[in-house]
Amino acid sequence: MSSIHVGSQIHRFSAGDKSHPQTREIYSMLDEMIRRLRLAGYAPNTASQIFAGCDSLEDDAVEEEEKELAVISHSEKLAICFGFISTRPGLPLYIFKNLRICQDCHSAIKIVSKIYNRQIVIRDRNCFHCFKEGSCSCSDYW
């Protein structure tokens, strides 16, 4: 679960969440963000995603696609997209997460901070991550 405070409200997101009143706009922004990330060289890291077993190469391809869709819609990415559509360009985003940030999100958000010229601060279970200009304050050690 990831939370972001915008205006006078706290907005909460879970992975793959489609319950927010602005879901369509959030996912439209997510599609645009992923497109721009891919142009910058991003490829989803699905190593941490676990799905039920497969028994053929075709199943492996489908499973990999499902894993990519799952990792792309992690809660912090949804919170960032909501922040982008709800705040002025250039303003920092502050997100609070109940779990540790995964490697894929950590790598993606470094790139996002550079592409969108935004400071993104995420407080996860272990520490604060301040993403700015393509780097993280944890120096990729968390």
Secondary structure, 3 states (H helix, E strand, C coil): CEEEEECCEEEEECCCCCCCCCHHHHHHHHHHHHHHHHHCCCCCCCCCCCCCCCCCHHHHHHHHHHHHHHHHCCHHHHHHHHHHHHCCCCCCEEEEECCCCCHHHHHHHHHHHHHCCCCEEEECCCCEEEEECCEECCCCCC
